[in-house]
Amino acid sequence: MRAVHPGAEGTRYPDVEFVVDPERVGAFRDVFALAEGVPPTFLTAAEFTALPQVVGDPGLGLDFSRVLHGGQEYELMRPPREGETLTVRARIDSIRIRGGTGFLVIAMDMLDQAGELVAR
């Protein structure tokens, strides 16, 4: 059984909108004892709006029961703002197969309503 279908590399998924809801941001800030701003890791919530269409893609052939999360990073162009709506664009950035194990990089861009990149 193949770990993941290598031909899925480059697949782009439909955009998903995500509201940087002030109430959710406030709860997130409380966890980190922050007085203001949107914590950068709040963007994980935005990613989770797009992730189901990636892991559920039959063309990817991903056996999610065998997935190990290997890492995650953010590149911020500017901090997200409470109340704004972001567009989340997900794609399969790369797929490598080594020794029968598949290594998959999922990239997500988050754009503001003007189409400017907020984070990657």
C-alpha positions as CSV (number, residue, x, y, z in Angstrom):
1,M,0.0,0.0,0.0
2,R,1.3,3.4,-1.0
3,A,1.7,6.0,1.8
4,V,0.4,8.9,-0.3
5,H,-0.1,9.4,-4.0
6,P,3.0,11.3,-5.4
7,G,1.0,12.6,-8.3
8,A,-1.0,14.8,-5.9
9,E,1.9,17.2,-5.5
10,G,0.9,20.6,-6.5
11,T,-2.8,20.0,-5.9
12,R,-4.6,23.3,-4.9
13,Y,-7.8,23.3,-2.9
14,P,-10.7,25.7,-2.9
15,D,-10.3,28.8,-0.8
16,V,-11.9,28.9,2.6
17,E,-12.8,32.0,4.5
18,F,-11.9,32.4,8.2
19,V,-13.0,35.2,10.5
20,V,-10.5,36.3,13.1
21,D,-13.2,36.4,15.6
22,P,-12.4,38.8,18.6
23,E,-14.0,36.4,21.1
24,R,-12.0,33.4,20.0
25,V,-8.8,35.6,19.9
26,G,-9.6,36.8,23.4
27,A,-9.9,33.2,24.7
28,F,-6.6,32.3,22.9
29,R,-4.9,35.3,24.4
30,D,-6.0,34.2,27.9
31,V,-4.2,30.9,27.4
32,F,-1.0,32.7,26.8
33,A,-1.6,35.6,29.3
34,L,-1.4,38.2,26.6
35,A,-3.0,41.6,27.0
36,E,-3.5,42.4,23.3
37,G,-2.9,41.4,19.7
38,V,-3.6,38.1,17.9
39,P,-1.1,35.4,18.8
40,P,0.6,34.1,15.7
41,T,-0.3,30.5,16.5
42,F,-4.0,31.5,16.4
43,L,-3.5,31.0,12.6
44,T,-3.6,27.2,13.3
45,A,-7.4,27.7,13.8
46,A,-7.5,29.2,10.3
47,E,-5.6,26.2,8.9
48,F,-8.1,23.8,10.4
49,T,-10.8,25.3,8.3
50,A,-9.0,24.2,5.1
51,L,-7.3,21.0,6.4
52,P,-10.4,18.7,6.2
53,Q,-10.5,19.0,2.4
54,V,-6.8,18.2,2.1
55,V,-6.8,15.1,4.4
56,G,-10.1,13.9,2.9
57,D,-9.0,14.2,-0.7
58,P,-9.3,10.7,-2.2
59,G,-6.8,11.8,-4.9
60,L,-4.1,12.3,-2.3
61,G,-4.6,8.7,-1.0
62,L,-3.6,9.6,2.5
63,D,-4.1,7.1,5.2
64,F,-4.7,9.6,8.1
65,S,-4.5,6.8,10.7
66,R,-0.8,6.6,9.8
67,V,0.0,10.3,9.8
68,L,2.7,11.7,12.1
69,H,2.9,15.5,12.4
70,G,6.6,16.4,11.8
71,G,6.6,20.1,12.1
72,Q,4.9,23.4,11.5
73,E,6.1,27.0,10.9
74,Y,4.6,30.3,10.1
75,E,5.9,33.2,8.1
76,L,4.1,36.4,9.0
77,M,3.9,39.3,6.6
78,R,1.9,41.2,9.2
79,P,-0.1,40.3,12.3
80,P,-3.6,39.2,11.7
81,R,-6.2,41.7,12.9
82,E,-9.2,41.0,15.1
83,G,-12.4,41.1,13.1
84,E,-10.9,40.7,9.6
85,T,-11.8,37.8,7.3
86,L,-8.9,35.8,5.9
87,T,-8.9,33.7,2.8
88,V,-7.1,30.4,3.4
89,R,-5.5,28.8,0.3
90,A,-4.2,25.2,0.8
91,R,-2.0,23.3,-1.5
92,I,0.2,20.2,-1.5
93,D,3.7,21.8,-1.7
94,S,5.7,18.6,-2.0
95,I,5.5,14.9,-1.6
96,R,8.6,12.6,-1.2
97,I,8.5,8.8,-0.8
98,R,11.5,7.3,1.1
99,G,11.6,3.6,2.0
100,G,7.8,3.2,1.5
101,T,7.1,6.2,3.8
102,G,5.5,9.3,2.4
103,F,6.5,12.8,3.4
104,L,4.0,15.5,2.7
105,V,4.2,19.2,3.0
106,I,0.9,21.1,3.1
107,A,1.3,24.9,2.5
108,M,-1.3,27.4,3.4
109,D,-1.4,31.1,2.4
110,M,-3.7,33.4,4.3
111,L,-4.8,36.6,2.5
112,D,-6.7,39.6,3.7
113,Q,-9.8,41.0,1.9
114,A,-7.5,43.1,-0.4
115,G,-5.8,39.9,-1.5
116,E,-2.6,40.8,0.4
117,L,-0.6,37.9,2.0
118,V,-0.9,38.1,5.8
119,A,0.8,34.8,6.6
120,R,2.1,31.6,5.0
